[in-house]
Amino acid sequence: MEDCIFCKIVNKQIPSEIVYEDSEITAFHDVSPKAPTHILLIPKKHIASTEFINDSNYDITGKLIFRASEMLKNLNLKATGLS
């Protein structure tokens, strides 16, 4: 998407502090953090919202959750706000 800020970050059109990247996921520090460590994980394939998750892209949601959990452990952090 042309005006999607996340697509621009994935395509390196907007600079970001990337902390993890693979062929399907990019993770980076939020520019307006709401916590001491605030990292966003996004799919590289544009998905406008959860409304658009379907059979062709639902597997990425599991990968995002797995990577988020892995990052929490590697950074010795605990998930907050997820109750």
PDB file of N, CA, C and O in Angstrom, chain B, residues numbered from 101:
ATOM      1  N   MET B 101       0.840  -1.186   0.000  1.00  0.00           N
ATOM      2  CA  MET B 101       0.000   0.000   0.000  1.00  0.00           C
ATOM      3  C   MET B 101       0.879   1.242   0.000  1.00  0.00           C
ATOM      4  O   MET B 101       1.869   1.313   0.727  1.00  0.00           O
ATOM      5  N   GLU B 102       0.521   2.186  -0.793  1.00  0.00           N
ATOM      6  CA  GLU B 102       1.334   3.374  -0.962  1.00  0.00           C
ATOM      7  C   GLU B 102       1.456   4.220   0.294  1.00  0.00           C
ATOM      8  O   GLU B 102       2.550   4.692   0.604  1.00  0.00           O
ATOM      9  N   ASP B 103       0.364   4.427   1.028  1.00  0.00           N
ATOM     10  CA  ASP B 103       0.421   5.309   2.186  1.00  0.00           C
ATOM     11  C   ASP B 103       0.446   4.566   3.510  1.00  0.00           C
ATOM     12  O   ASP B 103       0.184   5.164   4.554  1.00  0.00           O
ATOM     13  N   CYS B 104       0.752   3.293   3.491  1.00  0.00           N
ATOM     14  CA  CYS B 104       0.829   2.529   4.735  1.00  0.00           C
ATOM     15  C   CYS B 104       2.202   2.744   5.378  1.00  0.00           C
ATOM     16  O   CYS B 104       3.231   2.398   4.798  1.00  0.00           O
ATOM     17  N   ILE B 105       2.201   3.314   6.571  1.00  0.00           N
ATOM     18  CA  ILE B 105       3.465   3.609   7.249  1.00  0.00           C
ATOM     19  C   ILE B 105       4.267   2.337   7.506  1.00  0.00           C
ATOM     20  O   ILE B 105       5.497   2.357   7.442  1.00  0.00           O
ATOM     21  N   PHE B 106       3.580   1.228   7.797  1.00  0.00           N
ATOM     22  CA  PHE B 106       4.285  -0.025   8.071  1.00  0.00           C
ATOM     23  C   PHE B 106       4.930  -0.593   6.809  1.00  0.00           C
ATOM     24  O   PHE B 106       6.035  -1.134   6.871  1.00  0.00           O
ATOM     25  N   CYS B 107       4.258  -0.477   5.676  1.00  0.00           N
ATOM     26  CA  CYS B 107       4.854  -0.916   4.409  1.00  0.00           C
ATOM     27  C   CYS B 107       6.086  -0.070   4.092  1.00  0.00           C
ATOM     28  O   CYS B 107       7.079  -0.587   3.579  1.00  0.00           O
ATOM     29  N   LYS B 108       6.028   1.220   4.392  1.00  0.00           N
ATOM     30  CA  LYS B 108       7.179   2.094   4.157  1.00  0.00           C
ATOM     31  C   LYS B 108       8.353   1.708   5.054  1.00  0.00           C
ATOM     32  O   LYS B 108       9.506   1.787   4.631  1.00  0.00           O
ATOM     33  N   ILE B 109       8.073   1.294   6.278  1.00  0.00           N
ATOM     34  CA  ILE B 109       9.138   0.830   7.175  1.00  0.00           C
ATOM     35  C   ILE B 109       9.730  -0.469   6.639  1.00  0.00           C
ATOM     36  O   ILE B 109      10.952  -0.615   6.590  1.00  0.00           O
ATOM     37  N   VAL B 110       8.885  -1.411   6.238  1.00  0.00           N
ATOM     38  CA  VAL B 110       9.351  -2.685   5.669  1.00  0.00           C
ATOM     39  C   VAL B 110      10.210  -2.436   4.438  1.00  0.00           C
ATOM     40  O   VAL B 110      11.227  -3.104   4.249  1.00  0.00           O
ATOM     41  N   ASN B 111       9.816  -1.488   3.601  1.00  0.00           N
ATOM     42  CA  ASN B 111      10.539  -1.184   2.359  1.00  0.00           C
ATOM     43  C   ASN B 111      11.695  -0.210   2.548  1.00  0.00           C
ATOM     44  O   ASN B 111      12.313   0.229   1.578  1.00  0.00           O
ATOM     45  N   LYS B 112      11.984   0.126   3.813  1.00  0.00           N
ATOM     46  CA  LYS B 112      13.113   1.004   4.167  1.00  0.00           C
ATOM     47  C   LYS B 112      12.965   2.428   3.618  1.00  0.00           C
ATOM     48  O   LYS B 112      13.956   3.129   3.415  1.00  0.00           O
ATOM     49  N   GLN B 113      11.715   2.846   3.381  1.00  0.00           N
ATOM     50  CA  GLN B 113      11.456   4.212   2.952  1.00  0.00           C
ATOM     51  C   GLN B 113      11.381   5.153   4.150  1.00  0.00           C
ATOM     52  O   GLN B 113      11.566   6.362   4.013  1.00  0.00           O
ATOM     53  N   ILE B 114      11.112   4.596   5.307  1.00  0.00           N
ATOM     54  CA  ILE B 114      11.095   5.340   6.567  1.00  0.00           C
ATOM     55  C   ILE B 114      12.108   4.653   7.467  1.00  0.00           C
ATOM     56  O   ILE B 114      12.037   3.441   7.666  1.00  0.00           O
ATOM     57  N   PRO B 115      13.057   5.419   8.017  1.00  0.00           N
ATOM     58  CA  PRO B 115      14.057   4.796   8.891  1.00  0.00           C
ATOM     59  C   PRO B 115      13.427   4.306  10.191  1.00  0.00           C
ATOM     60  O   PRO B 115      12.499   4.913  10.726  1.00  0.00           O
ATOM     61  N   SER B 116      13.959   3.192  10.680  1.00  0.00           N
ATOM     62  CA  SER B 116      13.493   2.657  11.952  1.00  0.00           C
ATOM     63  C   SER B 116      14.630   1.881  12.594  1.00  0.00           C
ATOM     64  O   SER B 116      15.591   1.489  11.933  1.00  0.00           O
ATOM     65  N   GLU B 117      14.499   1.670  13.894  1.00  0.00           N
ATOM     66  CA  GLU B 117      15.497   0.906  14.633  1.00  0.00           C
ATOM     67  C   GLU B 117      15.038  -0.556  14.660  1.00  0.00           C
ATOM     68  O   GLU B 117      14.357  -0.994  15.587  1.00  0.00           O
ATOM     69  N   ILE B 118      15.427  -1.292  13.628  1.00  0.00           N
ATOM     70  CA  ILE B 118      15.007  -2.683  13.470  1.00  0.00           C
ATOM     71  C   ILE B 118      15.773  -3.563  14.452  1.00  0.00           C
ATOM     72  O   ILE B 118      16.998  -3.485  14.552  1.00  0.00           O
ATOM     73  N   VAL B 119      15.027  -4.403  15.177  1.00  0.00           N
ATOM     74  CA  VAL B 119      15.640  -5.312  16.146  1.00  0.00           C
ATOM     75  C   VAL B 119      15.538  -6.768  15.715  1.00  0.00           C
ATOM     76  O   VAL B 119      16.218  -7.630  16.271  1.00  0.00           O
ATOM     77  N   TYR B 120      14.686  -7.049  14.720  1.00  0.00           N
ATOM     78  CA  TYR B 120      14.566  -8.400  14.184  1.00  0.00           C
ATOM     79  C   TYR B 120      13.975  -8.296  12.786  1.00  0.00           C
ATOM     80  O   TYR B 120      13.097  -7.476  12.520  1.00  0.00           O
ATOM     81  N   GLU B 121      14.481  -9.149  11.900  1.00  0.00           N
ATOM     82  CA  GLU B 121      13.922  -9.180  10.554  1.00  0.00           C
ATOM     83  C   GLU B 121      14.213 -10.540   9.935  1.00  0.00           C
ATOM     84  O   GLU B 121      15.317 -11.071  10.054  1.00  0.00           O
ATOM     85  N   ASP B 122      13.194 -11.095   9.267  1.00  0.00           N
ATOM     86  CA  ASP B 122      13.391 -12.296   8.468  1.00  0.00           C
ATOM     87  C   ASP B 122      12.587 -12.102   7.181  1.00  0.00           C
ATOM     88  O   ASP B 122      12.181 -10.982   6.874  1.00  0.00           O
ATOM     89  N   SER B 123      12.359 -13.146   6.448  1.00  0.00           N
ATOM     90  CA  SER B 123      11.685 -13.006   5.151  1.00  0.00           C
ATOM     91  C   SER B 123      10.212 -12.610   5.266  1.00  0.00           C
ATOM     92  O   SER B 123       9.618 -12.161   4.287  1.00  0.00           O
ATOM     93  N   GLU B 124       9.611 -12.774   6.465  1.00  0.00           N
ATOM     94  CA  GLU B 124       8.182 -12.497   6.619  1.00  0.00           C
ATOM     95  C   GLU B 124       7.837 -11.450   7.671  1.00  0.00           C
ATOM     96  O   GLU B 124       6.723 -10.928   7.683  1.00  0.00           O
ATOM     97  N   ILE B 125       8.786 -11.138   8.557  1.00  0.00           N
ATOM     98  CA  ILE B 125       8.497 -10.284   9.718  1.00  0.00           C
ATOM     99  C   ILE B 125       9.561  -9.217   9.885  1.00  0.00           C
ATOM    100  O   ILE B 125      10.741  -9.462   9.634  1.00  0.00           O
ATOM    101  N   THR B 126       9.145  -8.038  10.307  1.00  0.00           N
ATOM    102  CA  THR B 126      10.051  -6.973  10.727  1.00  0.00           C
ATOM    103  C   THR B 126       9.622  -6.540  12.131  1.00  0.00           C
ATOM    104  O   THR B 126       8.434  -6.358  12.399  1.00  0.00           O
ATOM    105  N   ALA B 127      10.594  -6.379  13.014  1.00  0.00           N
ATOM    106  CA  ALA B 127      10.332  -5.892  14.376  1.00  0.00           C
ATOM    107  C   ALA B 127      11.208  -4.671  14.606  1.00  0.00           C
ATOM    108  O   ALA B 127      12.391  -4.671  14.263  1.00  0.00           O
ATOM    109  N   PHE B 128      10.622  -3.632  15.189  1.00  0.00           N
ATOM    110  CA  PHE B 128      11.363  -2.382  15.377  1.00  0.00           C
ATOM    111  C   PHE B 128      10.836  -1.638  16.599  1.00  0.00           C
ATOM    112  O   PHE B 128       9.713  -1.869  17.050  1.00  0.00           O
ATOM    113  N   HIS B 129      11.664  -0.745  17.124  1.00  0.00           N
ATOM    114  CA  HIS B 129      11.270   0.072  18.271  1.00  0.00           C
ATOM    115  C   HIS B 129      10.246   1.120  17.839  1.00  0.00           C
ATOM    116  O   HIS B 129      10.386   1.750  16.791  1.00  0.00           O
ATOM    117  N   ASP B 130       9.215   1.292  18.665  1.00  0.00           N
ATOM    118  CA  ASP B 130       8.193   2.307  18.422  1.00  0.00           C
ATOM    119  C   ASP B 130       8.825   3.687  18.589  1.00  0.00           C
ATOM    120  O   ASP B 130       9.598   3.905  19.522  1.00  0.00           O
ATOM    121  N   VAL B 131       8.503   4.620  17.691  1.00  0.00           N
ATOM    122  CA  VAL B 131       9.053   5.974  17.795  1.00  0.00           C
ATOM    123  C   VAL B 131       8.399   6.771  18.920  1.00  0.00           C
ATOM    124  O   VAL B 131       8.956   7.769  19.377  1.00  0.00           O
ATOM    125  N   SER B 132       7.219   6.337  19.369  1.00  0.00           N
ATOM    126  CA  SER B 132       6.527   6.969  20.502  1.00  0.00           C
ATOM    127  C   SER B 132       6.214   5.896  21.531  1.00  0.00           C
ATOM    128  O   SER B 132       5.052   5.535  21.718  1.00  0.00           O
ATOM    129  N   PRO B 133       7.236   5.386  22.194  1.00  0.00           N
ATOM    130  CA  PRO B 133       7.018   4.251  23.101  1.00  0.00           C
ATOM    131  C   PRO B 133       6.104   4.585  24.274  1.00  0.00           C
ATOM    132  O   PRO B 133       6.122   5.694  24.810  1.00  0.00           O
ATOM    133  N   LYS B 134       5.309   3.597  24.653  1.00  0.00           N
ATOM    134  CA  LYS B 134       4.419   3.713  25.812  1.00  0.00           C
ATOM    135  C   LYS B 134       4.955   2.899  26.994  1.00  0.00           C
ATOM    136  O   LYS B 134       4.312   2.809  28.040  1.00  0.00           O
ATOM    137  N   ALA B 135       6.126   2.317  26.815  1.00  0.00           N
ATOM    138  CA  ALA B 135       6.788   1.520  27.853  1.00  0.00           C
ATOM    139  C   ALA B 135       8.294   1.651  27.638  1.00  0.00           C
ATOM    140  O   ALA B 135       8.721   2.065  26.560  1.00  0.00           O
ATOM    141  N   PRO B 136       9.105   1.309  28.634  1.00  0.00           N
ATOM    142  CA  PRO B 136      10.563   1.404  28.461  1.00  0.00           C
ATOM    143  C   PRO B 136      11.067   0.610  27.246  1.00  0.00           C
ATOM    144  O   PRO B 136      11.980   1.055  26.551  1.00  0.00           O
ATOM    145  N   THR B 137      10.481  -0.545  26.996  1.00  0.00           N
ATOM    146  CA  THR B 137      10.777  -1.300  25.780  1.00  0.00           C
ATOM    147  C   THR B 137       9.457  -1.490  25.048  1.00  0.00           C
ATOM    148  O   THR B 137       8.547  -2.146  25.555  1.00  0.00           O
ATOM    149  N   HIS B 138       9.356  -0.911  23.850  1.00  0.00           N
ATOM    150  CA  HIS B 138       8.120  -0.972  23.070  1.00  0.00           C
ATOM    151  C   HIS B 138       8.504  -1.325  21.640  1.00  0.00           C
ATOM    152  O   HIS B 138       8.916  -0.465  20.862  1.00  0.00           O
ATOM    153  N   ILE B 139       8.363  -2.593  21.311  1.00  0.00           N
ATOM    154  CA  ILE B 139       8.748  -3.104  19.997  1.00  0.00           C
ATOM    155  C   ILE B 139       7.504  -3.537  19.241  1.00  0.00           C
ATOM    156  O   ILE B 139       6.636  -4.215  19.791  1.00  0.00           O
ATOM    157  N   LEU B 140       7.424  -3.144  17.990  1.00  0.00           N
ATOM    158  CA  LEU B 140       6.317  -3.526  17.123  1.00  0.00           C
ATOM    159  C   LEU B 140       6.782  -4.640  16.189  1.00  0.00           C
ATOM    160  O   LEU B 140       7.862  -4.546  15.605  1.00  0.00           O
ATOM    161  N   LEU B 141       5.988  -5.681  16.045  1.00  0.00           N
ATOM    162  CA  LEU B 141       6.251  -6.762  15.098  1.00  0.00           C
ATOM    163  C   LEU B 141       5.176  -6.693  14.030  1.00  0.00           C
ATOM    164  O   LEU B 141       3.984  -6.674  14.337  1.00  0.00           O
ATOM    165  N   ILE B 142       5.598  -6.655  12.777  1.00  0.00           N
ATOM    166  CA  ILE B 142       4.630  -6.552  11.683  1.00  0.00           C
ATOM    167  C   ILE B 142       4.975  -7.553  10.582  1.00  0.00           C
ATOM    168  O   ILE B 142       6.140  -7.902  10.391  1.00  0.00           O
ATOM    169  N   PRO B 143       3.955  -8.008   9.863  1.00  0.00           N
ATOM    170  CA  PRO B 143       4.244  -8.859   8.710  1.00  0.00           C
ATOM    171  C   PRO B 143       4.754  -8.002   7.563  1.00  0.00           C
ATOM    172  O   PRO B 143       4.348  -6.849   7.416  1.00  0.00           O
ATOM    173  N   LYS B 144       5.639  -8.560   6.752  1.00  0.00           N
ATOM    174  CA  LYS B 144       6.120  -7.815   5.589  1.00  0.00           C
ATOM    175  C   LYS B 144       5.049  -7.717   4.506  1.00  0.00           C
ATOM    176  O   LYS B 144       5.017  -6.757   3.735  1.00  0.00           O
ATOM    177  N   LYS B 145       4.173  -8.718   4.457  1.00  0.00           N
ATOM    178  CA  LYS B 145       3.057  -8.676   3.517  1.00  0.00           C
ATOM    179  C   LYS B 145       1.977  -7.786   4.122  1.00  0.00           C
ATOM    180  O   LYS B 145       1.589  -7.971   5.275  1.00  0.00           O
ATOM    181  N   HIS B 146       1.501  -6.834   3.354  1.00  0.00           N
ATOM    182  CA  HIS B 146       0.495  -5.896   3.853  1.00  0.00           C
ATOM    183  C   HIS B 146      -0.805  -6.623   4.191  1.00  0.00           C
ATOM    184  O   HIS B 146      -1.397  -7.296   3.347  1.00  0.00           O
ATOM    185  N   ILE B 147      -1.231  -6.473   5.437  1.00  0.00           N
ATOM    186  CA  ILE B 147      -2.549  -6.930   5.885  1.00  0.00           C
ATOM    187  C   ILE B 147      -3.155  -5.739   6.619  1.00  0.00           C
ATOM    188  O   ILE B 147      -2.680  -5.362   7.690  1.00  0.00           O
ATOM    189  N   ALA B 148      -4.179  -5.157   6.062  1.00  0.00           N
ATOM    190  CA  ALA B 148      -4.725  -3.898   6.574  1.00  0.00           C
ATOM    191  C   ALA B 148      -5.216  -3.987   8.011  1.00  0.00           C
ATOM    192  O   ALA B 148      -5.051  -3.037   8.776  1.00  0.00           O
ATOM    193  N   SER B 149      -5.818  -5.112   8.393  1.00  0.00           N
ATOM    194  CA  SER B 149      -6.300  -5.305   9.754  1.00  0.00           C
ATOM    195  C   SER B 149      -6.621  -6.787   9.934  1.00  0.00           C
ATOM    196  O   SER B 149      -6.544  -7.567   8.985  1.00  0.00           O
ATOM    197  N   THR B 150      -6.978  -7.163  11.154  1.00  0.00           N
ATOM    198  CA  THR B 150      -7.327  -8.565  11.394  1.00  0.00           C
ATOM    199  C   THR B 150      -8.539  -8.989  10.581  1.00  0.00           C
ATOM    200  O   THR B 150      -8.742 -10.181  10.353  1.00  0.00           O
ATOM    201  N   GLU B 151      -9.331  -8.051  10.151  1.00  0.00           N
ATOM    202  CA  GLU B 151     -10.486  -8.345   9.295  1.00  0.00           C
ATOM    203  C   GLU B 151     -10.057  -9.038   7.999  1.00  0.00           C
ATOM    204  O   GLU B 151     -10.837  -9.772   7.393  1.00  0.00           O
ATOM    205  N   PHE B 152      -8.813  -8.799   7.581  1.00  0.00           N
ATOM    206  CA  PHE B 152      -8.328  -9.324   6.310  1.00  0.00           C
ATOM    207  C   PHE B 152      -7.450 -10.569   6.455  1.00  0.00           C
ATOM    208  O   PHE B 152      -6.809 -10.986   5.490  1.00  0.00           O
ATOM    209  N   ILE B 153      -7.415 -11.162   7.642  1.00  0.00           N
ATOM    210  CA  ILE B 153      -6.706 -12.428   7.806  1.00  0.00           C
ATOM    211  C   ILE B 153      -7.618 -13.528   7.271  1.00  0.00           C
ATOM    212  O   ILE B 153      -8.780 -13.640   7.660  1.00  0.00           O
ATOM    213  N   ASN B 154      -7.061 -14.336   6.371  1.00  0.00           N
ATOM    214  CA  ASN B 154      -7.848 -15.401   5.754  1.00  0.00           C
ATOM    215  C   ASN B 154      -6.965 -16.624   5.531  1.00  0.00           C
ATOM    216  O   ASN B 154      -5.837 -16.668   6.022  1.00  0.00           O
ATOM    217  N   ASP B 155      -7.454 -17.600   4.810  1.00  0.00           N
ATOM    218  CA  ASP B 155      -6.704 -18.836   4.587  1.00  0.00           C
ATOM    219  C   ASP B 155      -5.350 -18.606   3.929  1.00  0.00           C
ATOM    220  O   ASP B 155      -4.424 -19.387   4.146  1.00  0.00           O
ATOM    221  N   SER B 156      -5.217 -17.556   3.133  1.00  0.00           N
ATOM    222  CA  SER B 156      -3.960 -17.333   2.425  1.00  0.00           C
ATOM    223  C   SER B 156      -2.885 -16.672   3.294  1.00  0.00           C
ATOM    224  O   SER B 156      -1.713 -16.672   2.918  1.00  0.00           O
ATOM    225  N   ASN B 157      -3.262 -16.108   4.450  1.00  0.00           N
ATOM    226  CA  ASN B 157      -2.267 -15.396   5.261  1.00  0.00           C
ATOM    227  C   ASN B 157      -2.389 -15.632   6.768  1.00  0.00           C
ATOM    228  O   ASN B 157      -1.680 -14.991   7.545  1.00  0.00           O
ATOM    229  N   TYR B 158      -3.261 -16.527   7.190  1.00  0.00           N
ATOM    230  CA  TYR B 158      -3.471 -16.687   8.633  1.00  0.00           C
ATOM    231  C   TYR B 158      -2.248 -17.242   9.358  1.00  0.00           C
ATOM    232  O   TYR B 158      -2.090 -17.009  10.556  1.00  0.00           O
ATOM    233  N   ASP B 159      -1.384 -17.968   8.661  1.00  0.00           N
ATOM    234  CA  ASP B 159      -0.211 -18.560   9.318  1.00  0.00           C
ATOM    235  C   ASP B 159       0.750 -17.509   9.861  1.00  0.00           C
ATOM    236  O   ASP B 159       1.478 -17.781  10.816  1.00  0.00           O
ATOM    237  N   ILE B 160       0.766 -16.327   9.280  1.00  0.00           N
ATOM    238  CA  ILE B 160       1.689 -15.282   9.747  1.00  0.00           C
ATOM    239  C   ILE B 160       1.337 -14.824  11.160  1.00  0.00           C
ATOM    240  O   ILE B 160       2.219 -14.385  11.899  1.00  0.00           O
ATOM    241  N   THR B 161       0.062 -14.917  11.551  1.00  0.00           N
ATOM    242  CA  THR B 161      -0.316 -14.501  12.906  1.00  0.00           C
ATOM    243  C   THR B 161       0.366 -15.366  13.955  1.00  0.00           C
ATOM    244  O   THR B 161       0.834 -14.857  14.973  1.00  0.00           O
ATOM    245  N   GLY B 162       0.424 -16.658  13.716  1.00  0.00           N
ATOM    246  CA  GLY B 162       1.123 -17.557  14.633  1.00  0.00           C
ATOM    247  C   GLY B 162       2.609 -17.256  14.690  1.00  0.00           C
ATOM    248  O   GLY B 162       3.218 -17.299  15.758  1.00  0.00           O
ATOM    249  N   LYS B 163       3.189 -16.951  13.539  1.00  0.00           N
ATOM    250  CA  LYS B 163       4.622 -16.623  13.492  1.00  0.00           C
ATOM    251  C   LYS B 163       4.908 -15.323  14.253  1.00  0.00           C
ATOM    252  O   LYS B 163       5.923 -15.215  14.940  1.00  0.00           O
ATOM    253  N   LEU B 164       4.019 -14.349  14.129  1.00  0.00           N
ATOM    254  CA  LEU B 164       4.198 -13.086  14.847  1.00  0.00           C
ATOM    255  C   LEU B 164       4.156 -13.311  16.360  1.00  0.00           C
ATOM    256  O   LEU B 164       4.980 -12.769  17.096  1.00  0.00           O
ATOM    257  N   ILE B 165       3.202 -14.106  16.813  1.00  0.00           N
ATOM    258  CA  ILE B 165       3.080 -14.383  18.246  1.00  0.00           C
ATOM    259  C   ILE B 165       4.294 -15.159  18.743  1.00  0.00           C
ATOM    260  O   ILE B 165       4.817 -14.873  19.820  1.00  0.00           O
ATOM    261  N   PHE B 166       4.743 -16.142  17.959  1.00  0.00           N
ATOM    262  CA  PHE B 166       5.913 -16.920  18.342  1.00  0.00           C
ATOM    263  C   PHE B 166       7.151 -16.027  18.462  1.00  0.00           C
ATOM    264  O   PHE B 166       7.885 -16.117  19.446  1.00  0.00           O
ATOM    265  N   ARG B 167       7.387 -15.164  17.465  1.00  0.00           N
ATOM    266  CA  ARG B 167       8.554 -14.261  17.506  1.00  0.00           C
ATOM    267  C   ARG B 167       8.455 -13.276  18.661  1.00  0.00           C
ATOM    268  O   ARG B 167       9.464 -12.967  19.294  1.00  0.00           O
ATOM    269  N   ALA B 168       7.263 -12.781  18.943  1.00  0.00           N
ATOM    270  CA  ALA B 168       7.085 -11.858  20.069  1.00  0.00           C
ATOM    271  C   ALA B 168       7.452 -12.553  21.375  1.00  0.00           C
ATOM    272  O   ALA B 168       8.148 -11.980  22.213  1.00  0.00           O
ATOM    273  N   SER B 169       6.988 -13.772  21.544  1.00  0.00           N
ATOM    274  CA  SER B 169       7.314 -14.535  22.749  1.00  0.00           C
ATOM    275  C   SER B 169       8.814 -14.785  22.844  1.00  0.00           C
ATOM    276  O   SER B 169       9.403 -14.663  23.918  1.00  0.00           O
ATOM    277  N   GLU B 170       9.424 -15.133  21.728  1.00  0.00           N
ATOM    278  CA  GLU B 170      10.871 -15.359  21.681  1.00  0.00           C
ATOM    279  C   GLU B 170      11.640 -14.089  22.058  1.00  0.00           C
ATOM    280  O   GLU B 170      12.618 -14.152  22.804  1.00  0.00           O
ATOM    281  N   MET B 171      11.198 -12.943  21.545  1.00  0.00           N
ATOM    282  CA  MET B 171      11.865 -11.673  21.845  1.00  0.00           C
ATOM    283  C   MET B 171      11.730 -11.318  23.318  1.00  0.00           C
ATOM    284  O   MET B 171      12.687 -10.838  23.925  1.00  0.00           O
ATOM    285  N   LEU B 172      10.551 -11.546  23.906  1.00  0.00           N
ATOM    286  CA  LEU B 172      10.355 -11.284  25.331  1.00  0.00           C
ATOM    287  C   LEU B 172      11.371 -12.070  26.162  1.00  0.00           C
ATOM    288  O   LEU B 172      12.000 -11.528  27.071  1.00  0.00           O
ATOM    289  N   LYS B 173      11.517 -13.348  25.835  1.00  0.00           N
ATOM    290  CA  LYS B 173      12.451 -14.195  26.565  1.00  0.00           C
ATOM    291  C   LYS B 173      13.886 -13.724  26.372  1.00  0.00           C
ATOM    292  O   LYS B 173      14.646 -13.638  27.337  1.00  0.00           O
ATOM    293  N   ASN B 174      14.260 -13.420  25.142  1.00  0.00           N
ATOM    294  CA  ASN B 174      15.637 -12.986  24.855  1.00  0.00           C
ATOM    295  C   ASN B 174      15.984 -11.657  25.507  1.00  0.00           C
ATOM    296  O   ASN B 174      17.143 -11.413  25.842  1.00  0.00           O
ATOM    297  N   LEU B 175      14.996 -10.801  25.687  1.00  0.00           N
ATOM    298  CA  LEU B 175      15.221  -9.489  26.316  1.00  0.00           C
ATOM    299  C   LEU B 175      14.931  -9.509  27.807  1.00  0.00           C
ATOM    300  O   LEU B 175      15.001  -8.475  28.471  1.00  0.00           O
ATOM    301  N   ASN B 176      14.605 -10.692  28.338  1.00  0.00           N
ATOM    302  CA  ASN B 176      14.259 -10.834  29.750  1.00  0.00           C
ATOM    303  C   ASN B 176      13.122  -9.897  30.169  1.00  0.00           C
ATOM    304  O   ASN B 176      13.184  -9.256  31.218  1.00  0.00           O
ATOM    305  N   LEU B 177      12.098  -9.832  29.339  1.00  0.00           N
ATOM    306  CA  LEU B 177      10.940  -8.991  29.602  1.00  0.00           C
ATOM    307  C   LEU B 177       9.725  -9.856  29.884  1.00  0.00           C
ATOM    308  O   LEU B 177       9.706 -11.049  29.580  1.00  0.00           O
ATOM    309  N   LYS B 178       8.713  -9.234  30.472  1.00  0.00           N
ATOM    310  CA  LYS B 178       7.438  -9.910  30.691  1.00  0.00           C
ATOM    311  C   LYS B 178       6.381  -9.144  29.911  1.00  0.00           C
ATOM    312  O   LYS B 178       6.422  -7.916  29.832  1.00  0.00           O
ATOM    313  N   ALA B 179       5.449  -9.867  29.343  1.00  0.00           N
ATOM    314  CA  ALA B 179       4.341  -9.238  28.619  1.00  0.00           C
ATOM    315  C   ALA B 179       3.467  -8.501  29.614  1.00  0.00           C
ATOM    316  O   ALA B 179       3.163  -9.025  30.686  1.00  0.00           O
ATOM    317  N   THR B 180       3.063  -7.296  29.269  1.00  0.00           N
ATOM    318  CA  THR B 180       2.140  -6.520  30.096  1.00  0.00           C
ATOM    319  C   THR B 180       0.963  -6.089  29.256  1.00  0.00           C
ATOM    320  O   THR B 180       1.068  -5.946  28.038  1.00  0.00           O
ATOM    321  N   GLY B 181      -0.146  -5.885  29.911  1.00  0.00           N
ATOM    322  CA  GLY B 181      -1.337  -5.423  29.194  1.00  0.00           C
ATOM    323  C   GLY B 181      -1.984  -6.506  28.362  1.00  0.00           C
ATOM    324  O   GLY B 181      -2.785  -6.205  27.476  1.00  0.00           O
ATOM    325  N   LEU B 182      -1.657  -7.762  28.624  1.00  0.00           N
ATOM    326  CA  LEU B 182      -2.210  -8.853  27.842  1.00  0.00           C
ATOM    327  C   LEU B 182      -3.102  -9.755  28.665  1.00  0.00           C
ATOM    328  O   LEU B 182      -3.217 -10.942  28.359  1.00  0.00           O
ATOM    329  N   SER B 183      -3.728  -9.240  29.685  1.00  0.00           N
ATOM    330  CA  SER B 183      -4.573 -10.090  30.537  1.00  0.00           C
ATOM    331  C   SER B 183      -5.947 -10.265  29.966  1.00  0.00           C
ATOM    332  O   SER B 183      -6.779 -10.951  30.560  1.00  0.00           O
TER     333      SER B 183
END
